[in-house]
């Protein structure tokens, strides 16, 4: 049986518990010098990256990890974001710096550790909610298996067994073991377990070098998510579907200053600009049906932007694009001849990729109401390279978003 993806979730359904767990940590970004400055259950309530001590750096890293987890991004996108964050913050002296192999190892370690711990924490909540009679330990099929973990593969124990307090996976760096729930012995067997298998002798004997039982890495002798399982369960129950609301889900409990910083960091990620460019290119090439979602978030409004959107309630709103809205902009402002006659130039997919930066640089100001929906419209304008980028956003109360309504670029040059 293959391991469910730690990034995309389990059961082919949006994995709300995983993201609920991770986002609950975003209000507590912990500066550290070493990897063991945070221990065991402290990781359930705080986010850290070893050696990242500055608030801006930690916020950028947290936003990049959150995006990778909540939107199912791959290692290469996260690597580009990581490189940009390191350069933008002038971060030096981090473990792995100075070589291609070292950087690759560090990038993989940061993303994989957060992916597997948040996955396991979310699964812990699901397992408790499922009222299973047995939890089944499954080995993660790593290339270099730990003998102690391999020896545990298939063992089935009640959820209350002390074993799970220490050995609920992951149990070390790079560990990809996982637990499944079963209600009967027959179910245990169907999941690849063995109802007759027993724990090895002295399974809980402490290794003096690590302070943990053999097979558990230093600082890994705890069950990720167990200390906050009930809280995660309660928060995850608030949202019934995942879809496009991923930008807003579970962020309301993050303190406003941190939430604002994360929104701005999200828009500053290279992968966010790349996402917008690819989204528009798919629409231009009539590949919209192949898009993962009909809407594309550009991150939450900050408190200042909410205050600037006068006359409406925009708490918890984000900026967004949709297929129809992008098509409308391209039809109105995508033709070079027509735009030149207006003293403008045609909007391209590369220009759309600048939208996150435009939103970080400006505030929405009211400019009237839309003809199509009779909804409030707000304008965000900025200067880039001697050109004026004008974006207009329509208030959508049901979607809780400011959706792109119009986008054009003034050059001052006319035909």
Long-range contacts (C-beta under 8 A, 24 or more apart in sequence): 1-138, 1-191, 1-192, 2-141, 3-138, 3-140, 3-141, 3-176, 3-178, 4-119, 4-178, 5-72, 6-112, 6-115, 6-116, 6-118, 6-119, 6-176, 7-68, 7-69, 7-72, 7-73, 7-115, 7-119, 8-72, 9-119, 9-122, 10-119, 10-123, 10-126, 13-242, 14-241, 14-242, 14-243, 15-119, 15-122, 15-242, 16-122, 16-236, 16-239, 16-242, 16-249, 17-121, 17-122, 17-123, 17-125, 17-126, 17-232, 17-233, 17-236, 18-69, 18-118, 18-119, 18-121, 18-122, 18-123, 19-69, 19-70, 19-118, 19-122, 19-246, 19-249, 19-250, 20-122, 20-232, 20-235, 20-236, 20-249, 20-250, 21-118, 21-121, 21-122, 21-125, 21-225, 21-228, 21-232, 22-65, 22-66, 22-69, 22-70, 22-114, 22-118, 22-121, 23-66, 23-70, 23-249, 23-250, 23-251, 23-254, 24-228, 24-231, 24-232, 24-235, 24-250, 24-253, 26-62, 26-66, 26-251, 26-254, 26-258, 26-259, 26-262, 27-253, 27-254, 27-255, 27-258, 29-55, 29-58, 29-59, 29-62, 29-258, 30-58, 31-55, 31-58, 36-218, 36-219, 39-219, 40-219, 40-220, 40-221, 40-222, 41-222, 41-226, 41-227, 43-117, 43-224, 44-121, 44-224, 44-225, 44-226, 44-227, 44-228, 45-227, 45-228, 49-110, 50-94, 50-95, 51-93, 51-94, 51-95, 52-91, 52-94, 54-89, 54-91, 55-261, 56-89, 56-261, 57-85, 57-89, 57-91, 59-258, 59-261, 59-262, 59-265, 60-85, 60-88, 60-89, 60-265, 60-268, 60-269, 61-85, 61-110, 62-262, 62-265, 63-262, 63-265, 63-266, 63-268, 63-269, 64-265, 64-269, 64-271, 65-110, 65-111, 65-114, 66-262, 66-266, 67-266, 67-269, 67-271, 67-272, 68-111, 68-115, 69-114, 69-115, 69-118, 70-246, 71-246, 73-271, 75-107, 75-108, 75-111, 77-271, 77-274, 78-107, 78-110, 78-111, 78-271, 79-103, 79-104, 79-107, 80-270, 80-271, 80-274, 81-269, 81-270, 81-271, 82-106, 82-107, 82-110, 84-268, 84-269, 84-270, 88-268, 109-173, 109-174, 112-174, 113-173, 116-169, 116-170, 116-175, 116-176, 117-170, 117-224, 117-225, 118-224, 119-178, 120-168, 120-169, 120-170, 120-178, 120-179, 120-223, 120-224, 120-225, 121-224, 121-225, 121-226, 121-228, 121-229, 121-232, 122-225, 122-232, 123-178, 123-179, 123-225, 124-168, 124-179, 124-223, 124-224, 124-225, 124-226, 124-229, 125-225, 125-229, 125-232, 125-233, 125-236, 126-181, 127-159, 127-179, 127-181, 128-159, 128-229, 128-233, 129-233, 130-181, 132-159, 132-181, 132-182, 132-183, 133-158, 133-182, 133-183, 133-184, 134-158, 134-159, 134-181, 134-182, 134-183, 134-185, 134-187, 134-188, 134-193, 134-195, 135-159, 135-164, 135-179, 135-180, 135-181, 135-182, 136-179, 136-180, 136-181, 136-182, 136-188, 136-191, 136-192, 136-193, 137-167, 137-169, 137-177, 137-179, 137-193, 138-177, 138-178, 138-179, 138-180, 138-191, 138-192, 138-193, 139-177, 140-169, 140-175, 140-176, 140-177, 140-178, 141-176, 142-174, 142-175, 142-176, 146-172, 146-175, 146-215, 147-215, 148-214, 148-215, 149-175, 149-177, 149-215, 151-200, 152-177, 152-199, 152-200, 152-215, 154-192, 154-193, 154-194, 154-197, 155-193, 155-194, 155-197, 155-198, 155-199, 156-182, 156-185, 156-188, 156-193, 156-194, 156-195, 156-197, 157-199, 162-204, 163-199, 163-203, 163-204, 164-223, 165-222, 165-223, 165-226, 166-204, 166-212, 166-213, 166-216, 166-221, 166-222, 166-223, 167-213, 167-215, 167-216, 168-222, 168-223, 168-224, 168-226, 170-220, 170-224, 171-215, 171-216, 171-217, 171-220, 171-221, 172-215, 172-216, 172-217, 172-220, 173-217, 173-220, 175-217, 175-220, 243-293, 244-293, 244-294, 244-295, 244-296, 244-297, 244-320, 244-399, 245-400, 246-297, 247-297, 247-299, 247-300, 247-318, 247-320, 248-300, 248-316, 248-317, 248-318, 248-400, 251-300, 251-316, 252-316, 256-303, 259-300, 260-300, 260-302, 260-303, 260-304, 262-300, 263-299, 263-300, 263-301, 263-302, 264-299, 264-302, 264-360, 266-299, 266-300, 266-356, 267-298, 267-299, 267-356, 267-357, 267-359, 267-360, 268-356, 268-357, 268-360, 269-356, 272-298, 272-299, 272-356, 273-353, 273-354, 273-356, 273-357, 274-353, 276-321, 276-352, 276-353, 276-355, 276-356, 277-349, 277-350, 277-352, 277-353, 279-321, 279-326, 279-352, 280-321, 280-326, 280-330, 280-349, 280-352, 280-353, 281-349, 283-323, 283-326, 283-327, 283-330, 284-330, 284-349, 288-323, 291-323, 294-322, 294-323, 295-320, 295-321, 295-322, 295-323, 295-399, 295-401, 296-320, 296-321, 296-322, 298-355, 298-356, 298-359, 299-356, 299-359, 301-364, 301-402, 304-363, 305-359, 305-363, 305-364, 308-363, 308-364, 308-365, 308-378, 309-364, 309-366, 309-376, 309-378, 309-395, 309-402, 310-365, 310-366, 311-366, 311-376, 312-376, 312-395, 312-397, 314-395, 314-402, 316-400, 317-400, 317-401, 317-402, 318-400, 318-401, 318-402, 319-355, 319-359, 319-393, 319-401, 319-402, 319-403, 319-404, 320-399, 320-401, 320-402, 320-403, 320-404, 321-352, 321-355, 321-403, 321-404, 322-403, 322-404, 325-403, 325-404, 325-405, 326-352, 326-404, 328-405, 328-406, 329-404, 329-406, 329-407, 332-406, 332-408, 333-406, 333-407, 333-408, 333-409, 337-415, 339-408, 339-409, 340-413, 340-414, 340-415, 341-414, 341-415, 342-408, 342-414, 343-410, 343-411, 343-412, 343-413, 343-414, 344-408, 344-409, 344-410, 344-411, 345-387, 345-409, 345-411, 345-413, 347-407, 347-408, 347-409, 351-389, 351-407, 351-409, 352-407, 354-384, 354-389, 355-391, 355-404, 355-407, 357-384, 358-382, 358-384, 358-389, 358-391, 359-391, 364-393, 364-402, 367-392, 370-394, 370-405, 377-405, 378-402, 387-411
